[in-house]
C-alpha cells in the first residue's frame, strides 16, 4: 500500500510534466487512430481514404481538428447553458485521468496505484454522467433519447466489463496493473481465460459505443444522440474522449489479456516492450474498426437482452470457474479448459444456427421476431395503443 | 400557429412527440413524420409530405408532349427510364402508335438496368439506415458502372430524356451490346458481393425480420404495389399481369416474399436484380437491327381523348393518365406514383414497434420524395 505522505514540490512538478506529456501523447494517439480508421475503413470499402493533406493523408486529422476549432460554438437557445458547456468536460476528464495509472511499460507510468484496476473501474463509470447531462442540457428530444439510451447501455454493460476485470484480479491476485502484466510473463491471460477476453471485448466495445453497439449516437435514428447539438471545439472534445476511450479499451485488453509489454520468450528491453505493447493495442484497435466496417447496428432491446441474458450469466460462470480453480488450487490449464467449455455453449448455439440453410435461418429469425412482438405488445408498455389526431392550424 | 397533436391523454401520461424530418439522415429526402413515442416504442405516426412539391402535374399542362418527358425524369429521380416509359406509353396508347421492335427492346434493356441501379441504391442506403456503412460503397460502385453506360447511351447520367413518343431518341453506341454483356457479368458479381455481406448477416436479420410486417390483404387495401406488395406473398407484377413492350417474350421469375416484413422487401429487391440481369441478357440475344422511330409528325398531336397506361417501376405500379384536347400539349396529366401509395401503409407497419424500427420500415418502403410530392 502506498502511504499518504506529504507531497513535495518536486513531486508535483514531475506529475505535472507527466500529465502534460500524457495529454500530448494521447492527442497524437487520437490523431493516429483517426487516420488509421479512415484508411482502414477506406480499404474495407474499396476506397483509398484520405490522400490529399500531407503524405498518405497523414495530416488529415490535424486539418479536421483545425477546422473544428475554427467553427462557431453554437448552442441551442433553450439549452441549460452551464450544464451544456460542462458536459464535454465531464466526459473528457474521467477518460483522461484514467491514464494516470495505466502503464506503458514496466516503469513508464505516472502513478502506479496499488488499486489501479479499482481506480480504472471507478472512473470509467463516470462518463455516463457526462453523456446523460449532455443529452438533457441540449433541450433536444434526440439528445435526450440518446442520453437515456447511453445510460441504459453503459449501466448494463458496465457489469460484465467489471466482472471480466474481476476475474483477472482474482487470478493475478493483485489490482496493480503492472503486477497483472508481470504475472503474464510466461502465459498471457487470453490463454488462461478466453471467456474473460471475449466478455471483456464485447462489453468494452459496447462501453465505448462502437459498431455494432453504437446505439446511443446512432446516426440514422437519433442523429448523433447526446452530441447532436454540439459543434466546434466542444464537439471536438467529445470526439477526443470517444477515441481516447476506444484506445483505452484496446490498451486494457492488451494489458489484462494479451500480456502487455511482455512476451513468453524472456525479457525485452523497455523500448522493444513498448513497441510490442503498442503493436498489440493497435491490433485490438484495428479489430474494433474492422467490426465497424462489417456490422450493422443492433436495436436497443436486442442490445439489452444480449447484455442481461447472455453476457451477465456468462460473467457469473466466469467468476465461478475461476473461484473453483483458485480455491482447490488446480493447475491453470484447468481454468483454460473450463473457460473454453463455458465459451463453447454460446458458440455451439451460434454454430447450430449458422449451419442451417440461409433461408431457413432467415425464417427462424422471422418467427423469433413475431414471437417476441406477441410477447411484448404495446399495451404492456403502460398504455393502450393510442391514436394521434392532428389539429390543423386555423387560419 | 403551429399544428397541434392531440394524443387524447391527461398531462401526466403524455407521449413524447418526436419530429423526424424533413431534415433527418434516415428520411431519404424531405419526408417528415411525427412519432408519438412511449419510451422507445412508437405509439402512433403522422406523416407529412409536400416539402418537395414542384407542381409537376400542372407544369405538364403547359409543355408539349415531348417536353413533358423531361418532367417525368424528375419524378422518381433514381429510375428515370421507367418513368419516361410510363408516360410515353400512355401517349402512344392515345395515338394508337406501335413503336418499332428494336426500340421496344432497347427500352426494356434500359428500364431493367435502371431497375438494378435503383435497387442497388436502395440496398446501400438501407444498410446505412441500419448502421452498416460498407455496403453503400459497394453498391454505389456498381451503380456507377450503370450510370456510365447510361451516359454513353443518352448523354446524361440521370435526366436522360431518351425515350420518345413512338420510339427512342437515337441509335445505341456501337459497342453497346459488348459493353452491356460485360456489365451484366460485373453487376452479377457486384450484387452477389452485397448479397453475401449483408443479406444473411445475423445483426441484419435481427434488425429487419418481423419488422413492419403487413399481410397481403392489408397491403392491397393500402394500395401497396411493387416489391412492398410482393413481399407479402402477392404475385402482382405489371410486367407479368399486364405485359407491355416485349416483357411477354422474356423468361423470368417474379420472386415473392413470405412474411411481408422489412427483410423480405429487401431480399426481394436483391432477387429482382438477378432477374433483371437475366432479362437484359435475353434482350441482348433477341436484339435485331432495325428502325428505332416510326414515320410520324415531328410534334406529337394526339387526338382528343384520354388514356391510362401503367408500368412496373422499381418502386411499384406507376400509372399515368393523360387527357388530350387535340393540341400539342396535354390537357391534364395525372400520375399514380407508387412511392406515394406505398407510404399509405407506413403507419400500420410502424405502430407498436421501436423508434429504430420506424427507420428500418421507412427505408424498406424505398420512397423517392420527388415522386411522392411531385
Interface residues (C-beta under 8 A of the other chain):
Chain A: X41 X44 X45 X46 X47 X141 X142 X145 X211 X212 X214 X215 X218 X219 X220 X221 X222 X223 X292 X293 X294 X295 X296 X297 X298 X299 X300 X301 X302 X358 X361 X362 X363 X365 X366 X367 X368 X369 X370 X372 X373 X377 X378 X381 X382 X383 X385 X386 X387 X388 X389 X390 X391 X392 X393 X394
Chain B: X1 X2 X3 X4 X5 X6 X7 X8 X9 X13 X15 X16 X18 X19 X24 X25 X26 X34 X36 X38 X39 X40 X41 X43 X44 X45 X46 X127 X128 X129 X130 X131 X132 X133 X134 X137 X138 X141 X197 X198 X199 X200 X201 X203 X204 X205 X206 X207 X209 X210 X211 X213 X258 X259 X261 X263 X267 X351 X352 X353 X354 X355 X356 X357 X359
